[in-house]
Amino acid sequence: MVNSGGEFDRIATHVYEKYACKSKVIGLGSGSTVSSVLTLMAKVNKMNGLKFIPSSLQIRRVAESLKLEFADESKIPDIDFVMDGADQIDSEFNMIKGGGGALLKEKILIDAAEKVAIICHAHKFVKSFNVPIPIEVHRFARATVFDRLEKLGLRSSLRLLQKGFPYITESGNVIYDSQISHGYNAKELERSILLIPGVIEVGLFSKLADSYYKLNLDGTFTIEKP
């Protein structure tokens, strides 16, 4: 949803001037916040010469509607900048992402990028996580991964569509949404989950971004840095 008269305008301008205009290849995370900022950025600024790599069909369709140019996947190592959102950010700037199911490609883009900016509403900044971690799993390993996640102390449930069918990612995998039931060390937990055979990716992001744009309730924004 585009807010053409509020904080998204100012963030779009700031992100463009600090990061996008200095880039050649830009990675795009998914979700409504990234869609809004990208739309406003493209309406105000010339995007000639910039090429984009989207993390999902959802954000690709937005970029197509804006007539943006795309780089092919061989250019992922050349990404200068990634713009993305998050489901939650804790007090140490660890993130949970993947509510929209694009965690695999989002993590690939963030890991490859020279610079990363995360844009979130203020209520998503929390002391400790209280939403489930999305975990992308190969369908063949669904049962064994579930058991291993339980042993790690994660209460997991298979993500389902409204009619009860399993949610399938764009990469053809299923997702477990796993609630942390104890204190955590984000890096260690991320590593432990990734070591489970059959886990494709985990929506726990311990790599720090360069800037975190916090959208405040009064229409202003602040920039948080680790």
Sequence and secondary structure as in RCSB ss.txt:
>XXXX:A:sequence
MVNSGGEFDRIATHVYEKYACKSKVIGLGSGSTVSSVLTLMAKVNKMNGLKFIPSSLQIRRVAESLKLEFADESK
IPDIDFVMDGADQIDSEFNMIKGGGGALLKEKILIDAAEKVAIICHAHKFVKSFNVPIPIEVHRFARATVFDRLE
KLGLRSSLRLLQKGFPYITESGNVIYDSQISHGYNAKELERSILLIPGVIEVGLFSKLADSYYKLNLDGTFTIEK
P
>XXXX:A:secstr
   TTSHHHHHHHHHHHHTGGG SEEEE  SHHHHHHHHHHHHHS  TT EEEESSHHHHHHHHHTT EE  GGG
GGG  EEEE  SEE TT  EE  TTS HHHHHHHHHH SEEEEEEEGGGB SS  S EEEEE GGGHHHHHHHHH
HTTEEEEE B TTS B   TTS EEEEEEE S   HHHHHHHHHTSTTEEEESEE S  SEEEEE TTS EEEE 
 
